[in-house]
C-alpha cells in the first residue's frame, strides 16, 4: 500500500510540474511575442548588454533617436561595414555563413562570424553576448521574427540605437555626441565611417584617438560607401532614393 501511495504521489507531482512548466513556457512565449510587436514602435527600456555594461562599471551612455534624426551617412556606413546585402536578404547571409564555417574549421582558434545586421539586432535587443548553441538558436528565432514583423528601416534604426559604439557608449547619437560633439543627423561621411570602423570590437578599437587600423578601416568603409550608395535598394532603406514626381 505504501508503494502504491508513493507512486500515485509521484505521478501527481509530475503532472503538476508538467502543467506549471507548460504554463510558464506559454507565458514566456506570449511575453516575448508581445515585446517583438511592441518594439516595432517602442525602443527597449534597456538591453542585457547595456545592463551588464552598467553593472560591471563600464557605464551606460545612450540616447535613442528617431530614424529621421540619423545621418544617411551613418546608415550607409554601417551597411557598408557590417552587412552589404542587408536590403536584400531575409535576415541571414547564407554565403557568408558558409565561408565563415569553412574558415573556422581550418582555424578553430580564430573564430570568424558572419552575422547580419538583423542577427545583431536580435542578439543585442533580446539576448546576451557570448557564444553558445542555445543563444545561437534563440538568435535565429528572433532574427526570423523581426524580419517578419519589422521593416528593414526599423531594424536598421534599432541597430543604430542599441549597438555598442564604444566602452559604455551605445547608439549612434551617443557616439556622435561623445566623439564629435554633434547630433547624429549632422555626422559627416568620414565621421560615420570612423564610428562604423569600431563596431566589430568597440571596447578594443577607439574612434578617438583613432589607431592606424581604425583609420585604414574607415577609409575602406568610405570606398565601400561610394560603391553602394547608388544601389536603389540601399537608397530606399537609408532614405536617399530620389522622389518620383508624377507628370
C-alpha positions in Angstrom: 0.0 0.0 0.0 2.8 2.4 0.9 4.4 1.8 -2.5 1.2 2.4 -4.4 0.6 5.6 -2.5 4.2 6.8 -3.3 3.7 6.0 -7.0 0.4 8.0 -7.0 2.1 10.9 -5.3 5.0 10.9 -7.7 2.5 10.9 -10.7 0.6 13.8 -9.2 3.8 15.7 -8.6 5.0 15.1 -12.2 1.6 16.1 -13.6 1.6 19.3 -11.6 5.1 20.0 -12.6 4.4 19.5 -16.3 1.2 21.6 -16.0 3.1 24.5 -14.5 6.0 24.1 -17.0 3.6 24.4 -19.9 2.0 27.5 -18.3 5.4 29.1 -17.8 6.5 28.4 -21.4 3.2 29.7 -22.7 3.5 33.0 -20.8 7.1 33.3 -21.8 6.1 32.8 -25.4 3.3 35.4 -25.1 5.7 37.9 -23.4 8.4 37.6 -26.0 5.9 37.9 -28.8 4.4 41.0 -27.2 7.9 42.5 -26.9 8.6 41.8 -30.6 5.4 43.6 -31.6 5.8 46.5 -29.2 9.5 47.1 -30.1 8.3 47.6 -33.7 7.4 51.1 -32.5 8.8 51.4 -28.9 12.5 51.3 -28.0 13.5 48.8 -25.3 14.0 50.4 -21.9 17.3 48.6 -21.5 19.1 45.6 -23.1 21.0 42.8 -21.4 24.3 44.2 -22.9 23.6 47.7 -21.6 22.7 46.4 -18.2 25.9 44.3 -18.0 27.9 47.3 -19.1 26.4 49.5 -16.3 26.6 46.8 -13.6 30.3 46.0 -14.5 31.4 49.6 -14.2 31.8 50.4 -17.9 28.9 52.9 -17.7 25.9 53.4 -19.8 25.7 56.3 -22.2 22.9 56.3 -24.7 20.3 58.5 -26.3 17.7 56.9 -28.6 16.8 58.9 -31.6 14.3 58.5 -34.5 15.4 57.2 -37.8 14.9 60.7 -39.4 17.4 62.1 -36.8 20.2 59.8 -38.1 22.5 60.9 -40.9 22.1 58.9 -44.1 25.9 58.6 -43.9 25.7 56.7 -40.7 23.1 54.3 -42.2 25.2 53.8 -45.3 28.4 53.4 -43.3 27.1 50.5 -41.1 25.6 48.7 -44.1 28.9 49.1 -46.0 30.8 47.9 -42.9 28.6 45.2 -41.4 26.1 43.8 -44.0 26.2 44.9 -47.6 23.3 42.6 -48.6 21.1 44.0 -45.8 18.2 45.3 -48.0 18.0 42.1 -50.0 18.3 39.1 -47.5 15.7 37.7 -45.2 17.9 38.0 -42.1 20.7 35.6 -43.0 23.6 35.8 -45.4 24.0 32.1 -46.2 27.1 32.6 -48.4 28.9 34.4 -45.7 27.8 31.9 -43.1 29.2 29.0 -45.2 32.5 30.9 -45.8 32.8 31.5 -42.0 32.1 27.9 -41.2 34.9 26.7 -43.6 37.3 29.3 -42.2 36.5 28.3 -38.6 37.1 24.6 -39.4 40.5 25.4 -40.8 41.4 27.9 -38.0 39.4 26.9 -34.9 41.5 29.3 -32.7 40.3 32.3 -34.6 36.5 32.4 -34.8 35.1 34.4 -37.7 31.5 35.5 -37.5 29.0 36.2 -40.3 26.2 37.9 -38.5 23.9 40.2 -40.5 22.6 43.5 -39.0 19.3 41.7 -38.4 21.1 38.9 -36.4 23.0 41.5 -34.4 19.8 43.3 -33.5 18.2 40.0 -32.4 21.2 39.4 -30.2 21.6 42.9 -28.8 17.9 43.6 -28.1 16.5 40.2 -26.9 19.6 38.2 -25.8 23.0 38.3 -24.3 26.6 38.4 -25.6 28.7 35.2 -25.8 28.9 32.1 -27.9 26.7 29.0 -27.3 24.4 26.9 -29.3 21.4 27.9 -27.1 22.0 31.6 -27.7 22.6 31.0 -31.4 19.4 29.0 -31.7 17.4 31.8 -30.0 19.2 34.4 -32.2 18.0 32.5 -35.3 14.4 32.6 -34.0 14.4 36.3 -33.1 16.0 37.2 -36.4 13.2 35.4 -38.2 10.6 37.2 -36.1 11.9 40.7 -36.5 12.4 40.2 -40.3 8.8 39.1 -40.4 7.2 41.8 -38.2 9.5 44.8 -38.6 10.5 46.8 -41.6 14.1 47.0 -42.8 14.1 50.6 -41.7 13.1 49.7 -38.2 15.7 47.0 -38.0 18.4 49.4 -39.0 17.1 52.1 -36.7 17.2 49.7 -33.8 20.7 48.7 -34.7 21.9 52.2 -34.8 20.3 52.9 -31.4 21.5 49.9 -29.4 24.8 48.9 -31.0 27.8 49.4 -28.7 29.9 52.2 -30.2 32.5 52.5 -27.5 33.3 51.4 -24.0 29.9 52.0 -22.3 28.6 54.0 -25.2 25.6 52.8 -27.1 24.0 54.0 -30.3 24.9 56.5 -33.0 23.6 59.5 -31.2 25.7 59.0 -28.0 28.7 58.2 -30.3 28.3 61.4 -32.3 28.0 63.5 -29.2 30.9 61.8 -27.4 33.3 61.8 -30.3 32.4 64.8 -32.4 30.2 67.0 -30.2 27.3 67.0 -32.7 24.0 65.2 -33.2 23.9 62.0 -35.2 21.9 63.7 -38.0 24.9 66.0 -38.7 27.6 63.3 -38.9 29.8 63.6 -42.0 30.7 60.8 -44.2 34.2 60.4 -42.6 32.9 60.6 -39.1 30.2 58.0 -39.7 32.8 55.7 -41.3 35.1 56.0 -38.3 32.3 55.0 -35.9 31.4 52.1 -38.1 35.1 51.0 -38.2 35.0 50.3 -34.5 31.8 48.3 -34.4 33.4 44.8 -34.6 35.1 45.4 -31.2 34.1 48.8 -29.7 36.0 48.2 -26.5 39.2 47.4 -28.4 39.0 49.9 -31.2 38.7 53.6 -30.5 37.3 56.5 -32.6 39.4 58.9 -30.6 42.3 58.6 -30.5 42.0 56.5 -33.7 44.6 53.9 -34.3 46.2 53.3 -37.7 44.0 50.3 -38.1 40.8 52.3 -37.4 41.8 55.0 -39.9 42.6 52.4 -42.5 39.3 50.5 -42.0 37.4 53.8 -42.1 39.0 54.6 -45.5 38.0 51.1 -46.7 34.4 51.7 -45.5 34.2 55.0 -47.3 35.2 53.3 -50.5 32.5 50.7 -50.0 30.0 53.6 -49.4 31.0 55.1 -52.7 30.3 51.7 -54.4 27.0 51.1 -52.7 25.3 54.5 -52.4 23.8 54.3 -56.0 22.1 50.9 -55.3 18.3 51.6 -55.4 17.6 49.0 -52.7 20.0 50.7 -50.3 18.8 54.1 -51.2 15.2 53.1 -50.3 16.4 51.8 -46.9 18.5 54.8 -45.9 16.1 57.3 -47.3 18.2 58.8 -50.2 16.1 57.5 -53.1 15.0 60.2 -55.5 11.4 61.2 -55.1 9.3 60.3 -58.2 7.2 63.1 -59.5 4.1 62.1 -61.4 3.7 64.2 -64.6 
